Amino acid sequence: MRTTLTIDDDLAGILRSRSRELGKPFKEVVNQLLRAGITANGQAPEARTPVMVRSKPLGLRTGFDPDKLNQLVDELAAEDYLQTATKDDPAGR
């Protein structure tokens, strides 16, 4: 699943360093640490049942690039965040 997550700068730096140290992608390190945190109460994670995904045509009209849809979602989320951040800023920056 793809999602946007805002991480504090200091934590992002720690995660990037850990990623370099382990030679693993940033995403993989974040997922491993989240799983470890969730299971920190001593319980093993539940077994996952495999899921079969069957593809279907999207039916997009000519000119739509499905590879750019996630980019559009990211841009809209960034705009929304900036609007919210400027509302909270008393100086109006």
HTML snippet that shows the backbone in 3Dmol.js (N, CA, C, O; Angstrom):
<script src="https://3Dmol.org/build/3Dmol-min.js"></script>
<div id="view" style="width:600px;height:400px;position:relative"></div>
<script>
const pdb = `
ATOM      1  N   MET A   1       0.848  -1.172   0.000  1.00  0.00           N
ATOM      2  CA  MET A   1       0.000   0.000   0.000  1.00  0.00           C
ATOM      3  C   MET A   1       0.895   1.236   0.000  1.00  0.00           C
ATOM      4  O   MET A   1       1.892   1.293   0.720  1.00  0.00           O
ATOM      5  N   ARG A   2       0.543   2.180  -0.780  1.00  0.00           N
ATOM      6  CA  ARG A   2       1.304   3.416  -0.838  1.00  0.00           C
ATOM      7  C   ARG A   2       0.558   4.460  -0.024  1.00  0.00           C
ATOM      8  O   ARG A   2      -0.655   4.619  -0.164  1.00  0.00           O
ATOM      9  N   THR A   3       1.294   5.174   0.834  1.00  0.00           N
ATOM     10  CA  THR A   3       0.700   6.227   1.654  1.00  0.00           C
ATOM     11  C   THR A   3       1.732   7.307   1.902  1.00  0.00           C
ATOM     12  O   THR A   3       2.935   7.074   1.778  1.00  0.00           O
ATOM     13  N   THR A   4       1.261   8.476   2.248  1.00  0.00           N
ATOM     14  CA  THR A   4       2.164   9.568   2.576  1.00  0.00           C
ATOM     15  C   THR A   4       2.260   9.650   4.088  1.00  0.00           C
ATOM     16  O   THR A   4       1.245   9.648   4.785  1.00  0.00           O
ATOM     17  N   LEU A   5       3.471   9.721   4.588  1.00  0.00           N
ATOM     18  CA  LEU A   5       3.720   9.746   6.020  1.00  0.00           C
ATOM     19  C   LEU A   5       4.692  10.880   6.305  1.00  0.00           C
ATOM     20  O   LEU A   5       5.754  10.962   5.688  1.00  0.00           O
ATOM     21  N   THR A   6       4.332  11.756   7.236  1.00  0.00           N
ATOM     22  CA  THR A   6       5.217  12.850   7.619  1.00  0.00           C
ATOM     23  C   THR A   6       6.034  12.394   8.820  1.00  0.00           C
ATOM     24  O   THR A   6       5.483  12.079   9.874  1.00  0.00           O
ATOM     25  N   ILE A   7       7.349  12.363   8.651  1.00  0.00           N
ATOM     26  CA  ILE A   7       8.270  11.899   9.693  1.00  0.00           C
ATOM     27  C   ILE A   7       9.108  13.087  10.147  1.00  0.00           C
ATOM     28  O   ILE A   7       9.585  13.868   9.323  1.00  0.00           O
ATOM     29  N   ASP A   8       9.285  13.221  11.460  1.00  0.00           N
ATOM     30  CA  ASP A   8      10.123  14.293  11.994  1.00  0.00           C
ATOM     31  C   ASP A   8      11.522  14.189  11.393  1.00  0.00           C
ATOM     32  O   ASP A   8      12.014  13.094  11.117  1.00  0.00           O
ATOM     33  N   ASP A   9      12.161  15.356  11.192  1.00  0.00           N
ATOM     34  CA  ASP A   9      13.475  15.402  10.546  1.00  0.00           C
ATOM     35  C   ASP A   9      14.517  14.562  11.263  1.00  0.00           C
ATOM     36  O   ASP A   9      15.300  13.862  10.622  1.00  0.00           O
ATOM     37  N   ASP A  10      14.533  14.626  12.605  1.00  0.00           N
ATOM     38  CA  ASP A  10      15.543  13.867  13.339  1.00  0.00           C
ATOM     39  C   ASP A  10      15.336  12.365  13.166  1.00  0.00           C
ATOM     40  O   ASP A  10      16.302  11.614  13.039  1.00  0.00           O
ATOM     41  N   LEU A  11      14.083  11.930  13.162  1.00  0.00           N
ATOM     42  CA  LEU A  11      13.781  10.514  12.974  1.00  0.00           C
ATOM     43  C   LEU A  11      14.107  10.069  11.547  1.00  0.00           C
ATOM     44  O   LEU A  11      14.619   8.968  11.340  1.00  0.00           O
ATOM     45  N   ALA A  12      13.814  10.914  10.577  1.00  0.00           N
ATOM     46  CA  ALA A  12      14.126  10.591   9.182  1.00  0.00           C
ATOM     47  C   ALA A  12      15.635  10.415   9.009  1.00  0.00           C
ATOM     48  O   ALA A  12      16.077   9.529   8.278  1.00  0.00           O
ATOM     49  N   GLY A  13      16.422  11.254   9.677  1.00  0.00           N
ATOM     50  CA  GLY A  13      17.876  11.131   9.595  1.00  0.00           C
ATOM     51  C   GLY A  13      18.362   9.813  10.180  1.00  0.00           C
ATOM     52  O   GLY A  13      19.249   9.165   9.623  1.00  0.00           O
ATOM     53  N   ILE A  14      17.773   9.420  11.310  1.00  0.00           N
ATOM     54  CA  ILE A  14      18.134   8.141  11.926  1.00  0.00           C
ATOM     55  C   ILE A  14      17.780   6.988  10.999  1.00  0.00           C
ATOM     56  O   ILE A  14      18.562   6.050  10.837  1.00  0.00           O
ATOM     57  N   LEU A  15      16.602   7.059  10.392  1.00  0.00           N
ATOM     58  CA  LEU A  15      16.165   5.997   9.479  1.00  0.00           C
ATOM     59  C   LEU A  15      17.067   5.919   8.247  1.00  0.00           C
ATOM     60  O   LEU A  15      17.402   4.824   7.796  1.00  0.00           O
ATOM     61  N   ARG A  16      17.464   7.078   7.698  1.00  0.00           N
ATOM     62  CA  ARG A  16      18.364   7.084   6.533  1.00  0.00           C
ATOM     63  C   ARG A  16      19.714   6.471   6.897  1.00  0.00           C
ATOM     64  O   ARG A  16      20.281   5.691   6.133  1.00  0.00           O
ATOM     65  N   SER A  17      20.224   6.840   8.087  1.00  0.00           N
ATOM     66  CA  SER A  17      21.504   6.276   8.535  1.00  0.00           C
ATOM     67  C   SER A  17      21.404   4.765   8.692  1.00  0.00           C
ATOM     68  O   SER A  17      22.290   4.029   8.256  1.00  0.00           O
ATOM     69  N   ARG A  18      20.331   4.308   9.312  1.00  0.00           N
ATOM     70  CA  ARG A  18      20.122   2.869   9.509  1.00  0.00           C
ATOM     71  C   ARG A  18      20.027   2.173   8.165  1.00  0.00           C
ATOM     72  O   ARG A  18      20.550   1.071   7.997  1.00  0.00           O
ATOM     73  N   SER A  19      19.365   2.804   7.208  1.00  0.00           N
ATOM     74  CA  SER A  19      19.224   2.244   5.859  1.00  0.00           C
ATOM     75  C   SER A  19      20.593   2.064   5.208  1.00  0.00           C
ATOM     76  O   SER A  19      20.870   1.023   4.610  1.00  0.00           O
ATOM     77  N   ARG A  20      21.442   3.074   5.324  1.00  0.00           N
ATOM     78  CA  ARG A  20      22.798   2.991   4.751  1.00  0.00           C
ATOM     79  C   ARG A  20      23.626   1.917   5.464  1.00  0.00           C
ATOM     80  O   ARG A  20      24.327   1.135   4.823  1.00  0.00           O
ATOM     81  N   GLU A  21      23.534   1.889   6.805  1.00  0.00           N
ATOM     82  CA  GLU A  21      24.303   0.911   7.577  1.00  0.00           C
ATOM     83  C   GLU A  21      23.957  -0.519   7.195  1.00  0.00           C
ATOM     84  O   GLU A  21      24.837  -1.370   7.064  1.00  0.00           O
ATOM     85  N   LEU A  22      22.666  -0.774   7.018  1.00  0.00           N
ATOM     86  CA  LEU A  22      22.198  -2.123   6.718  1.00  0.00           C
ATOM     87  C   LEU A  22      22.269  -2.448   5.232  1.00  0.00           C
ATOM     88  O   LEU A  22      22.162  -3.610   4.838  1.00  0.00           O
ATOM     89  N   GLY A  23      22.451  -1.408   4.403  1.00  0.00           N
ATOM     90  CA  GLY A  23      22.466  -1.623   2.956  1.00  0.00           C
ATOM     91  C   GLY A  23      21.104  -2.041   2.429  1.00  0.00           C
ATOM     92  O   GLY A  23      21.003  -2.780   1.450  1.00  0.00           O
ATOM     93  N   LYS A  24      20.049  -1.555   3.097  1.00  0.00           N
ATOM     94  CA  LYS A  24      18.679  -1.896   2.697  1.00  0.00           C
ATOM     95  C   LYS A  24      17.941  -0.629   2.305  1.00  0.00           C
ATOM     96  O   LYS A  24      18.298   0.462   2.750  1.00  0.00           O
ATOM     97  N   PRO A  25      16.905  -0.765   1.468  1.00  0.00           N
ATOM     98  CA  PRO A  25      16.126   0.416   1.086  1.00  0.00           C
ATOM     99  C   PRO A  25      15.434   1.046   2.302  1.00  0.00           C
ATOM    100  O   PRO A  25      15.071   0.357   3.255  1.00  0.00           O
ATOM    101  N   PHE A  26      15.264   2.348   2.245  1.00  0.00           N
ATOM    102  CA  PHE A  26      14.623   3.119   3.308  1.00  0.00           C
ATOM    103  C   PHE A  26      13.267   2.506   3.671  1.00  0.00           C
ATOM    104  O   PHE A  26      12.964   2.298   4.846  1.00  0.00           O
ATOM    105  N   LYS A  27      12.465   2.224   2.655  1.00  0.00           N
ATOM    106  CA  LYS A  27      11.122   1.671   2.859  1.00  0.00           C
ATOM    107  C   LYS A  27      11.173   0.360   3.654  1.00  0.00           C
ATOM    108  O   LYS A  27      10.353   0.134   4.545  1.00  0.00           O
ATOM    109  N   GLU A  28      12.130  -0.489   3.327  1.00  0.00           N
ATOM    110  CA  GLU A  28      12.244  -1.778   4.008  1.00  0.00           C
ATOM    111  C   GLU A  28      12.600  -1.589   5.489  1.00  0.00           C
ATOM    112  O   GLU A  28      12.065  -2.278   6.357  1.00  0.00           O
ATOM    113  N   VAL A  29      13.510  -0.646   5.764  1.00  0.00           N
ATOM    114  CA  VAL A  29      13.910  -0.372   7.147  1.00  0.00           C
ATOM    115  C   VAL A  29      12.718   0.161   7.947  1.00  0.00           C
ATOM    116  O   VAL A  29      12.487  -0.264   9.080  1.00  0.00           O
ATOM    117  N   VAL A  30      11.967   1.085   7.360  1.00  0.00           N
ATOM    118  CA  VAL A  30      10.790   1.638   8.043  1.00  0.00           C
ATOM    119  C   VAL A  30       9.781   0.528   8.341  1.00  0.00           C
ATOM    120  O   VAL A  30       9.258   0.452   9.453  1.00  0.00           O
ATOM    121  N   ASN A  31       9.507  -0.330   7.364  1.00  0.00           N
ATOM    122  CA  ASN A  31       8.551  -1.418   7.573  1.00  0.00           C
ATOM    123  C   ASN A  31       9.027  -2.382   8.668  1.00  0.00           C
ATOM    124  O   ASN A  31       8.230  -2.804   9.506  1.00  0.00           O
ATOM    125  N   GLN A  32      10.310  -2.728   8.667  1.00  0.00           N
ATOM    126  CA  GLN A  32      10.838  -3.637   9.694  1.00  0.00           C
ATOM    127  C   GLN A  32      10.687  -3.036  11.086  1.00  0.00           C
ATOM    128  O   GLN A  32      10.280  -3.721  12.025  1.00  0.00           O
ATOM    129  N   LEU A  33      11.017  -1.758  11.214  1.00  0.00           N
ATOM    130  CA  LEU A  33      10.937  -1.123  12.527  1.00  0.00           C
ATOM    131  C   LEU A  33       9.491  -0.953  12.992  1.00  0.00           C
ATOM    132  O   LEU A  33       9.204  -1.082  14.183  1.00  0.00           O
ATOM    133  N   LEU A  34       8.588  -0.667  12.070  1.00  0.00           N
ATOM    134  CA  LEU A  34       7.175  -0.582  12.444  1.00  0.00           C
ATOM    135  C   LEU A  34       6.666  -1.940  12.931  1.00  0.00           C
ATOM    136  O   LEU A  34       5.956  -2.021  13.933  1.00  0.00           O
ATOM    137  N   ARG A  35       7.037  -3.011  12.209  1.00  0.00           N
ATOM    138  CA  ARG A  35       6.618  -4.351  12.637  1.00  0.00           C
ATOM    139  C   ARG A  35       7.183  -4.694  14.011  1.00  0.00           C
ATOM    140  O   ARG A  35       6.487  -5.255  14.858  1.00  0.00           O
ATOM    141  N   ALA A  36       8.453  -4.349  14.224  1.00  0.00           N
ATOM    142  CA  ALA A  36       9.079  -4.630  15.520  1.00  0.00           C
ATOM    143  C   ALA A  36       8.371  -3.861  16.631  1.00  0.00           C
ATOM    144  O   ALA A  36       8.172  -4.394  17.723  1.00  0.00           O
ATOM    145  N   GLY A  37       7.993  -2.626  16.364  1.00  0.00           N
ATOM    146  CA  GLY A  37       7.299  -1.823  17.367  1.00  0.00           C
ATOM    147  C   GLY A  37       5.919  -2.363  17.676  1.00  0.00           C
ATOM    148  O   GLY A  37       5.491  -2.379  18.830  1.00  0.00           O
ATOM    149  N   ILE A  38       5.227  -2.803  16.643  1.00  0.00           N
ATOM    150  CA  ILE A  38       3.878  -3.335  16.837  1.00  0.00           C
ATOM    151  C   ILE A  38       3.918  -4.635  17.623  1.00  0.00           C
ATOM    152  O   ILE A  38       3.034  -4.894  18.441  1.00  0.00           O
ATOM    153  N   THR A  39       4.932  -5.452  17.385  1.00  0.00           N
ATOM    154  CA  THR A  39       5.016  -6.751  18.062  1.00  0.00           C
ATOM    155  C   THR A  39       5.861  -6.677  19.335  1.00  0.00           C
ATOM    156  O   THR A  39       6.192  -7.715  19.909  1.00  0.00           O
ATOM    157  N   ALA A  40       6.212  -5.485  19.783  1.00  0.00           N
ATOM    158  CA  ALA A  40       7.060  -5.322  20.964  1.00  0.00           C
ATOM    159  C   ALA A  40       6.409  -5.856  22.233  1.00  0.00           C
ATOM    160  O   ALA A  40       7.091  -6.077  23.233  1.00  0.00           O
ATOM    161  N   ASN A  41       5.104  -6.065  22.202  1.00  0.00           N
ATOM    162  CA  ASN A  41       4.425  -6.559  23.398  1.00  0.00           C
ATOM    163  C   ASN A  41       4.662  -8.052  23.606  1.00  0.00           C
ATOM    164  O   ASN A  41       4.072  -8.651  24.505  1.00  0.00           O
ATOM    165  N   GLY A  42       5.518  -8.659  22.786  1.00  0.00           N
ATOM    166  CA  GLY A  42       5.894 -10.055  22.983  1.00  0.00           C
ATOM    167  C   GLY A  42       5.071 -11.059  22.193  1.00  0.00           C
ATOM    168  O   GLY A  42       5.369 -12.253  22.214  1.00  0.00           O
ATOM    169  N   GLN A  43       4.061 -10.605  21.511  1.00  0.00           N
ATOM    170  CA  GLN A  43       3.240 -11.522  20.726  1.00  0.00           C
ATOM    171  C   GLN A  43       3.779 -11.611  19.309  1.00  0.00           C
ATOM    172  O   GLN A  43       4.183 -10.612  18.714  1.00  0.00           O
ATOM    173  N   ALA A  44       3.776 -12.809  18.790  1.00  0.00           N
ATOM    174  CA  ALA A  44       4.205 -13.007  17.403  1.00  0.00           C
ATOM    175  C   ALA A  44       3.130 -12.453  16.468  1.00  0.00           C
ATOM    176  O   ALA A  44       1.942 -12.528  16.779  1.00  0.00           O
ATOM    177  N   PRO A  45       3.535 -11.903  15.337  1.00  0.00           N
ATOM    178  CA  PRO A  45       2.531 -11.415  14.389  1.00  0.00           C
ATOM    179  C   PRO A  45       1.701 -12.575  13.846  1.00  0.00           C
ATOM    180  O   PRO A  45       2.184 -13.700  13.718  1.00  0.00           O
ATOM    181  N   GLU A  46       0.458 -12.278  13.534  1.00  0.00           N
ATOM    182  CA  GLU A  46      -0.422 -13.307  12.990  1.00  0.00           C
ATOM    183  C   GLU A  46       0.062 -13.726  11.609  1.00  0.00           C
ATOM    184  O   GLU A  46       0.607 -12.923  10.850  1.00  0.00           O
ATOM    185  N   ALA A  47      -0.150 -15.001  11.301  1.00  0.00           N
ATOM    186  CA  ALA A  47       0.219 -15.499   9.972  1.00  0.00           C
ATOM    187  C   ALA A  47      -0.663 -14.807   8.937  1.00  0.00           C
ATOM    188  O   ALA A  47      -1.858 -14.601   9.147  1.00  0.00           O
ATOM    189  N   ARG A  48      -0.058 -14.464   7.847  1.00  0.00           N
ATOM    190  CA  ARG A  48      -0.798 -13.775   6.790  1.00  0.00           C
ATOM    191  C   ARG A  48      -1.262 -14.771   5.750  1.00  0.00           C
ATOM    192  O   ARG A  48      -0.516 -15.665   5.348  1.00  0.00           O
ATOM    193  N   THR A  49      -2.491 -14.609   5.324  1.00  0.00           N
ATOM    194  CA  THR A  49      -3.042 -15.443   4.277  1.00  0.00           C
ATOM    195  C   THR A  49      -2.691 -14.816   2.937  1.00  0.00           C
ATOM    196  O   THR A  49      -2.934 -13.626   2.734  1.00  0.00           O
ATOM    197  N   PRO A  50      -2.121 -15.598   2.010  1.00  0.00           N
ATOM    198  CA  PRO A  50      -1.798 -15.042   0.701  1.00  0.00           C
ATOM    199  C   PRO A  50      -3.051 -14.537  -0.016  1.00  0.00           C
ATOM    200  O   PRO A  50      -4.133 -15.106   0.126  1.00  0.00           O
ATOM    201  N   VAL A  51      -2.889 -13.488  -0.766  1.00  0.00           N
ATOM    202  CA  VAL A  51      -4.006 -12.888  -1.491  1.00  0.00           C
ATOM    203  C   VAL A  51      -3.711 -12.962  -2.982  1.00  0.00           C
ATOM    204  O   VAL A  51      -2.615 -12.614  -3.424  1.00  0.00           O
ATOM    205  N   MET A  52      -4.683 -13.411  -3.748  1.00  0.00           N
ATOM    206  CA  MET A  52      -4.545 -13.450  -5.199  1.00  0.00           C
ATOM    207  C   MET A  52      -5.174 -12.178  -5.773  1.00  0.00           C
ATOM    208  O   MET A  52      -6.343 -11.882  -5.524  1.00  0.00           O
ATOM    209  N   VAL A  53      -4.388 -11.442  -6.534  1.00  0.00           N
ATOM    210  CA  VAL A  53      -4.875 -10.209  -7.142  1.00  0.00           C
ATOM    211  C   VAL A  53      -4.952 -10.421  -8.644  1.00  0.00           C
ATOM    212  O   VAL A  53      -3.970 -10.785  -9.291  1.00  0.00           O
ATOM    213  N   ARG A  54      -6.112 -10.190  -9.170  1.00  0.00           N
ATOM    214  CA  ARG A  54      -6.301 -10.320 -10.628  1.00  0.00           C
ATOM    215  C   ARG A  54      -6.411  -8.921 -11.223  1.00  0.00           C
ATOM    216  O   ARG A  54      -7.178  -8.087 -10.743  1.00  0.00           O
ATOM    217  N   SER A  55      -5.653  -8.686 -12.246  1.00  0.00           N
ATOM    218  CA  SER A  55      -5.673  -7.362 -12.868  1.00  0.00           C
ATOM    219  C   SER A  55      -6.848  -7.240 -13.829  1.00  0.00           C
ATOM    220  O   SER A  55      -7.320  -8.222 -14.403  1.00  0.00           O
ATOM    221  N   LYS A  56      -7.296  -6.014 -13.979  1.00  0.00           N
ATOM    222  CA  LYS A  56      -8.363  -5.696 -14.924  1.00  0.00           C
ATOM    223  C   LYS A  56      -7.976  -4.398 -15.622  1.00  0.00           C
ATOM    224  O   LYS A  56      -7.271  -3.570 -15.045  1.00  0.00           O
ATOM    225  N   PRO A  57      -8.428  -4.216 -16.846  1.00  0.00           N
ATOM    226  CA  PRO A  57      -8.107  -2.960 -17.529  1.00  0.00           C
ATOM    227  C   PRO A  57      -8.746  -1.773 -16.796  1.00  0.00           C
ATOM    228  O   PRO A  57      -9.876  -1.864 -16.315  1.00  0.00           O
ATOM    229  N   LEU A  58      -8.007  -0.664 -16.718  1.00  0.00           N
ATOM    230  CA  LEU A  58      -8.516   0.518 -16.028  1.00  0.00           C
ATOM    231  C   LEU A  58      -9.577   1.255 -16.834  1.00  0.00           C
ATOM    232  O   LEU A  58     -10.417   1.950 -16.262  1.00  0.00           O
ATOM    233  N   GLY A  59      -9.548   1.113 -18.120  1.00  0.00           N
ATOM    234  CA  GLY A  59     -10.523   1.809 -18.959  1.00  0.00           C
ATOM    235  C   GLY A  59     -10.263   3.307 -19.040  1.00  0.00           C
ATOM    236  O   GLY A  59     -11.197   4.089 -19.209  1.00  0.00           O
ATOM    237  N   LEU A  60      -8.997   3.714 -18.920  1.00  0.00           N
ATOM    238  CA  LEU A  60      -8.665   5.134 -18.993  1.00  0.00           C
ATOM    239  C   LEU A  60      -8.751   5.623 -20.431  1.00  0.00           C
ATOM    240  O   LEU A  60      -8.448   4.902 -21.381  1.00  0.00           O
ATOM    241  N   ARG A  61      -9.169   6.858 -20.551  1.00  0.00           N
ATOM    242  CA  ARG A  61      -9.229   7.458 -21.882  1.00  0.00           C
ATOM    243  C   ARG A  61      -7.821   7.735 -22.393  1.00  0.00           C
ATOM    244  O   ARG A  61      -6.876   7.844 -21.612  1.00  0.00           O
ATOM    245  N   THR A  62      -7.693   7.845 -23.688  1.00  0.00           N
ATOM    246  CA  THR A  62      -6.413   8.146 -24.320  1.00  0.00           C
ATOM    247  C   THR A  62      -5.864   9.448 -23.757  1.00  0.00           C
ATOM    248  O   THR A  62      -6.595  10.428 -23.615  1.00  0.00           O
ATOM    249  N   GLY A  63      -4.588   9.455 -23.440  1.00  0.00           N
ATOM    250  CA  GLY A  63      -3.951  10.655 -22.909  1.00  0.00           C
ATOM    251  C   GLY A  63      -3.708  10.581 -21.406  1.00  0.00           C
ATOM    252  O   GLY A  63      -2.891  11.340 -20.884  1.00  0.00           O
ATOM    253  N   PHE A  64      -4.396   9.686 -20.698  1.00  0.00           N
ATOM    254  CA  PHE A  64      -4.172   9.518 -19.260  1.00  0.00           C
ATOM    255  C   PHE A  64      -3.017   8.552 -19.055  1.00  0.00           C
ATOM    256  O   PHE A  64      -3.008   7.454 -19.611  1.00  0.00           O
ATOM    257  N   ASP A  65      -2.062   8.961 -18.269  1.00  0.00           N
ATOM    258  CA  ASP A  65      -0.901   8.122 -17.974  1.00  0.00           C
ATOM    259  C   ASP A  65      -1.067   7.538 -16.574  1.00  0.00           C
ATOM    260  O   ASP A  65      -0.897   8.256 -15.589  1.00  0.00           O
ATOM    261  N   PRO A  66      -1.397   6.240 -16.467  1.00  0.00           N
ATOM    262  CA  PRO A  66      -1.637   5.664 -15.144  1.00  0.00           C
ATOM    263  C   PRO A  66      -0.406   5.711 -14.239  1.00  0.00           C
ATOM    264  O   PRO A  66      -0.534   5.648 -13.017  1.00  0.00           O
ATOM    265  N   ASP A  67       0.780   5.822 -14.831  1.00  0.00           N
ATOM    266  CA  ASP A  67       2.002   5.895 -14.026  1.00  0.00           C
ATOM    267  C   ASP A  67       2.135   7.237 -13.315  1.00  0.00           C
ATOM    268  O   ASP A  67       2.935   7.362 -12.387  1.00  0.00           O
ATOM    269  N   LYS A  68       1.373   8.231 -13.727  1.00  0.00           N
ATOM    270  CA  LYS A  68       1.456   9.566 -13.132  1.00  0.00           C
ATOM    271  C   LYS A  68       0.385   9.796 -12.058  1.00  0.00           C
ATOM    272  O   LYS A  68       0.391  10.844 -11.412  1.00  0.00           O
ATOM    273  N   LEU A  69      -0.539   8.840 -11.851  1.00  0.00           N
ATOM    274  CA  LEU A  69      -1.622   9.045 -10.891  1.00  0.00           C
ATOM    275  C   LEU A  69      -1.097   9.178  -9.468  1.00  0.00           C
ATOM    276  O   LEU A  69      -1.581  10.028  -8.720  1.00  0.00           O
ATOM    277  N   ASN A  70      -0.123   8.367  -9.071  1.00  0.00           N
ATOM    278  CA  ASN A  70       0.439   8.486  -7.731  1.00  0.00           C
ATOM    279  C   ASN A  70       1.160   9.813  -7.552  1.00  0.00           C
ATOM    280  O   ASN A  70       1.140  10.391  -6.466  1.00  0.00           O
ATOM    281  N   GLN A  71       1.790  10.294  -8.603  1.00  0.00           N
ATOM    282  CA  GLN A  71       2.465  11.591  -8.540  1.00  0.00           C
ATOM    283  C   GLN A  71       1.428  12.687  -8.289  1.00  0.00           C
ATOM    284  O   GLN A  71       1.670  13.603  -7.503  1.00  0.00           O
ATOM    285  N   LEU A  72       0.280  12.596  -8.951  1.00  0.00           N
ATOM    286  CA  LEU A  72      -0.783  13.576  -8.761  1.00  0.00           C
ATOM    287  C   LEU A  72      -1.287  13.541  -7.322  1.00  0.00           C
ATOM    288  O   LEU A  72      -1.492  14.591  -6.713  1.00  0.00           O
ATOM    289  N   VAL A  73      -1.485  12.354  -6.779  1.00  0.00           N
ATOM    290  CA  VAL A  73      -1.936  12.221  -5.392  1.00  0.00           C
ATOM    291  C   VAL A  73      -0.919  12.855  -4.445  1.00  0.00           C
ATOM    292  O   VAL A  73      -1.298  13.567  -3.515  1.00  0.00           O
ATOM    293  N   ASP A  74       0.363  12.602  -4.673  1.00  0.00           N
ATOM    294  CA  ASP A  74       1.411  13.188  -3.834  1.00  0.00           C
ATOM    295  C   ASP A  74       1.406  14.712  -3.910  1.00  0.00           C
ATOM    296  O   ASP A  74       1.550  15.388  -2.892  1.00  0.00           O
ATOM    297  N   GLU A  75       1.240  15.252  -5.117  1.00  0.00           N
ATOM    298  CA  GLU A  75       1.218  16.703  -5.289  1.00  0.00           C
ATOM    299  C   GLU A  75       0.025  17.320  -4.571  1.00  0.00           C
ATOM    300  O   GLU A  75       0.154  18.363  -3.931  1.00  0.00           O
ATOM    301  N   LEU A  76      -1.143  16.674  -4.674  1.00  0.00           N
ATOM    302  CA  LEU A  76      -2.331  17.187  -3.997  1.00  0.00           C
ATOM    303  C   LEU A  76      -2.164  17.123  -2.478  1.00  0.00           C
ATOM    304  O   LEU A  76      -2.588  18.038  -1.772  1.00  0.00           O
ATOM    305  N   ALA A  77      -1.555  16.055  -1.972  1.00  0.00           N
ATOM    306  CA  ALA A  77      -1.318  15.933  -0.530  1.00  0.00           C
ATOM    307  C   ALA A  77      -0.350  17.013  -0.056  1.00  0.00           C
ATOM    308  O   ALA A  77      -0.537  17.577   1.023  1.00  0.00           O
ATOM    309  N   ALA A  78       0.679  17.307  -0.845  1.00  0.00           N
ATOM    310  CA  ALA A  78       1.647  18.339  -0.481  1.00  0.00           C
ATOM    311  C   ALA A  78       0.975  19.712  -0.455  1.00  0.00           C
ATOM    312  O   ALA A  78       1.227  20.506   0.451  1.00  0.00           O
ATOM    313  N   GLU A  79       0.126  19.995  -1.437  1.00  0.00           N
ATOM    314  CA  GLU A  79      -0.599  21.265  -1.467  1.00  0.00           C
ATOM    315  C   GLU A  79      -1.492  21.394  -0.242  1.00  0.00           C
ATOM    316  O   GLU A  79      -1.539  22.450   0.390  1.00  0.00           O
ATOM    317  N   ASP A  80      -2.194  20.329   0.091  1.00  0.00           N
ATOM    318  CA  ASP A  80      -3.078  20.336   1.252  1.00  0.00           C
ATOM    319  C   ASP A  80      -2.284  20.589   2.525  1.00  0.00           C
ATOM    320  O   ASP A  80      -2.713  21.362   3.382  1.00  0.00           O
ATOM    321  N   TYR A  81      -1.128  19.940   2.655  1.00  0.00           N
ATOM    322  CA  TYR A  81      -0.281  20.118   3.834  1.00  0.00           C
ATOM    323  C   TYR A  81       0.187  21.568   3.923  1.00  0.00           C
ATOM    324  O   TYR A  81       0.158  22.162   5.001  1.00  0.00           O
ATOM    325  N   LEU A  82       0.614  22.140   2.806  1.00  0.00           N
ATOM    326  CA  LEU A  82       1.104  23.518   2.814  1.00  0.00           C
ATOM    327  C   LEU A  82      -0.013  24.490   3.184  1.00  0.00           C
ATOM    328  O   LEU A  82       0.226  25.451   3.916  1.00  0.00           O
ATOM    329  N   GLN A  83      -1.217  24.258   2.693  1.00  0.00           N
ATOM    330  CA  GLN A  83      -2.344  25.127   3.035  1.00  0.00           C
ATOM    331  C   GLN A  83      -2.643  25.041   4.523  1.00  0.00           C
ATOM    332  O   GLN A  83      -2.895  26.058   5.169  1.00  0.00           O
ATOM    333  N   THR A  84      -2.617  23.836   5.065  1.00  0.00           N
ATOM    334  CA  THR A  84      -2.864  23.650   6.492  1.00  0.00           C
ATOM    335  C   THR A  84      -1.757  24.297   7.308  1.00  0.00           C
ATOM    336  O   THR A  84      -2.038  24.928   8.327  1.00  0.00           O
ATOM    337  N   ALA A  85      -0.522  24.159   6.890  1.00  0.00           N
ATOM    338  CA  ALA A  85       0.609  24.716   7.624  1.00  0.00           C
ATOM    339  C   ALA A  85       0.560  26.240   7.630  1.00  0.00           C
ATOM    340  O   ALA A  85       0.893  26.855   8.643  1.00  0.00           O
ATOM    341  N   THR A  86       0.157  26.861   6.533  1.00  0.00           N
ATOM    342  CA  THR A  86       0.101  28.333   6.482  1.00  0.00           C
ATOM    343  C   THR A  86      -1.064  28.858   7.291  1.00  0.00           C
ATOM    344  O   THR A  86      -0.994  29.977   7.799  1.00  0.00           O
ATOM    345  N   LYS A  87      -2.147  28.079   7.432  1.00  0.00           N
ATOM    346  CA  LYS A  87      -3.261  28.511   8.289  1.00  0.00           C
ATOM    347  C   LYS A  87      -2.837  28.541   9.745  1.00  0.00           C
ATOM    348  O   LYS A  87      -3.279  29.397  10.512  1.00  0.00           O
ATOM    349  N   ASP A  88      -1.968  27.592  10.128  1.00  0.00           N
ATOM    350  CA  ASP A  88      -1.513  27.498  11.513  1.00  0.00           C
ATOM    351  C   ASP A  88      -0.401  28.493  11.845  1.00  0.00           C
ATOM    352  O   ASP A  88      -0.097  28.712  13.018  1.00  0.00           O
ATOM    353  N   ASP A  89       0.208  29.095  10.823  1.00  0.00           N
ATOM    354  CA  ASP A  89       1.323  30.015  11.019  1.00  0.00           C
ATOM    355  C   ASP A  89       0.758  31.426  11.251  1.00  0.00           C
ATOM    356  O   ASP A  89       0.170  31.997  10.333  1.00  0.00           O
ATOM    357  N   PRO A  90       0.921  32.001  12.448  1.00  0.00           N
ATOM    358  CA  PRO A  90       0.349  33.330  12.713  1.00  0.00           C
ATOM    359  C   PRO A  90       0.957  34.429  11.840  1.00  0.00           C
ATOM    360  O   PRO A  90       0.318  35.457  11.614  1.00  0.00           O
ATOM    361  N   ALA A  91       2.175  34.227  11.350  1.00  0.00           N
ATOM    362  CA  ALA A  91       2.821  35.240  10.501  1.00  0.00           C
ATOM    363  C   ALA A  91       2.304  35.167   9.072  1.00  0.00           C
ATOM    364  O   ALA A  91       2.580  36.052   8.262  1.00  0.00           O
ATOM    365  N   GLY A  92       1.544  34.101   8.755  1.00  0.00           N
ATOM    366  CA  GLY A  92       0.983  33.966   7.419  1.00  0.00           C
ATOM    367  C   GLY A  92       1.975  33.519   6.388  1.00  0.00           C
ATOM    368  O   GLY A  92       1.768  33.758   5.198  1.00  0.00           O
ATOM    369  N   ARG A  93       3.062  32.869   6.801  1.00  0.00           N
ATOM    370  CA  ARG A  93       4.087  32.414   5.857  1.00  0.00           C
ATOM    371  C   ARG A  93       3.682  31.161   5.183  1.00  0.00           C
ATOM    372  O   ARG A  93       4.427  30.637   4.355  1.00  0.00           O
TER     373      ARG A  93
END
`;
const viewer = $3Dmol.createViewer("view");
viewer.addModel(pdb, "pdb");
viewer.setStyle({}, {cartoon: {color: "spectrum"}});
viewer.zoomTo();
viewer.render();
</script>
